[in-house]
């Protein structure tokens, strides 16, 4: 233990400035974002101890939704109460929201500009490698025995061969995990954890033995009050959208769809993308499959959680559906982007601000973690199917009857080698592929 004294308490203004900075530098997916928070908040600034940081992370891993933004919300909440949590969470994705709205507008208004077409052409093969790498990374950590491997394989077959909806796969995996947790608990003890804390960087403001602040202590009245406020906020906005434009209107349907999507994001953004694709592309036709691929490519190159691709989906959907007339296409897109983003993240705020103390008290109990272990195993198979789907559309752009695009295949192979063999970070890989595509777009 270091003999240094704990840092002085952090003011809300100082915390605001740092959370805003995080929103602009949070590249690299959940792992990169969590690593940045650990380096800055645990090692450098010592706002929170290693043990308390990992305890919060383990809690967030038990919840549906993007764990990195939930972790930021949790730390902001512990430090400065409800307002601190809301500020931390909002600033985590606000820069990405602004960037994706701008990129979405450029895409739909000027999408055929050769430079933009070229950049997206170069990024798409890299996305195939990135999704495959995500499946491998999650699988290598989560699939620790033959039972979990079998569940992953069954999930892949279910969605690939039989087109089983993603929610049904999640439900089945959760039920199997719950049953398995009772019959063979040793097979289902691998989910949700990130290891034990074993390091100390000196006394922290929120140290190992720092008592929880009053707002972080469990109280049924507080849980019910905050849950009720969150649910009322979501329900009232959804009701207003339905009353103004009809339940079958695009905005109301977006609100309801992305609420369901938010509750199914066990395993990160890659896990819920097949569900978003099924709904946004096939069911509601807010955008096309190539546009969805382009949105994912843009999402990979902007800061913030990858689930922010829903902002792009909402913007293109609002623009495509021409919600407010031909003279207000940008407003239509902005409305769609706002609704999609709001309903995607509202459940995460409710989980953290209302349910934090309750879920934290149950962490580590097999009856709670076993269903999530089963879901995580199924998620690996679902992500593998997503990689196959993307590969089919990128490498065979003219369909199965056409020939393979050898240049795209070469870029995808090179990106895979960079990620798997040389352990190069995702952002540099995407950037190089984008430059390759830009060169082709300018030459063509």
Buried (B, 14 or more C-beta within 10 A) or exposed (E): EEEEEBEEEBEBEEBBEBBBBBBBEBBBBBBBBBEBBBEBBBEEBBBBBBBBBBBBBBBBBBBBBBBBBBBBBBBBBBBBBBEBBBBBBBBBBBBBBEBBBEBBBEBBEEBEEEEBBBBBBBBBBBBBBBBBBBBBBBBEEBBBBEBBBBBBBBBBEBBBEEEBBBBEBBBBBBEBBBBBBEEEEEBBBBBBBBEEBEEBBBBBBBBBEBEBEEBBEBEEEBBEEBBEBBBEBBEEBBEEBBEEBEEEBBBBBBBBBBBBBBBBBBBBBBBBBBBBBBBBBEEBEBBEBBBBBBBBBBBBBBBBBBBBBBBBBBBBBBBBBEBBEEEEBBBBBBBBBBBBBBBBBBBBBBBBBBBBBBBBEEBEEBEBBBBBBBBBBBBBBBBBBBBBBBBEBBBBBEEEEEEEBEBBBEBBEBBBEBBBEEEBBBBEBBBBBBEBBBBBBEEE
